[in-house]
Amino acid sequence: MEVRFSQNLKALRSGANLTQGALAQGLGTTQRKVSYWESGKVEPDIADLWRIADFFDVTVDELIGRRA
């Protein structure tokens, strides 16, 4: 999951022209956490996944790279 998630998160953030800091602020988290997610060092918990998916208006499945 981490490879697809990290790549998808970075692509969504870049596509929205957001810095890691701006995304972190929008999610109510830290820039360090966003950086760790994007680098694949840490995987988000389910509450963070929901928050990120809602922020970008995508499904959790899309966010983690799961396709039907």
N, C-alpha and C positions, 0 to 999 in steps of 0.2 A: 504494500500500500504506500509506503513512504516515498518511493521514487515517483510514482504517478501523482500522488497528492502534492508533493513538493513542486513538481514541474507545473502542475495545473494551477496551484496557488500563485506561483510566480507569474505565469502567463496571464491569469486573471488580473492580478495586481498591475502588471505592466500595461495590459490592455486598457485599464481604467486610468492610466497615467498617475498612479499613486506611488508614493515612496513607502518604504516599510513603516516608517514612523506615522505617516498619515493613515495607513491601513490599521496599524495598531491602535491609534486613537479612535478610529471608527468602530473597532471591535471591542474597545475597552480593555486592551491588553498592552503588553510592552513591545517595543521594537525588537528587543532581543528574542522574545518568543517567536515573533514573525520570522526573524532571521533563522532561528533554529528549525522552524517548520520548513522554510524554503530550502535549507541545506540538507534536510533529511536527518538532522541530529536528534530531533524529537518529533513524535507524532502527536497531533492534537487529541484531546479527549472528546467524547461524543458531544458534550455541550459546546465546545469550541467548534467542532465540525458543523453543528447546526447554525451557530452564529455566523460562521464564514459563508455557509451556503445561503443563508438569508441575506447577508450583506451583498453578495454578488448575484442574487436571484437565480441560483442554480440548485439542483438537487444534491444531496450528499453523495449519491451514486455518481453523478457527473464530476463532483469535486474529487472523489477518490479514484476516478478513472474506470469505474464499473459501468460497462455498457450492456444493455439487454441483448 
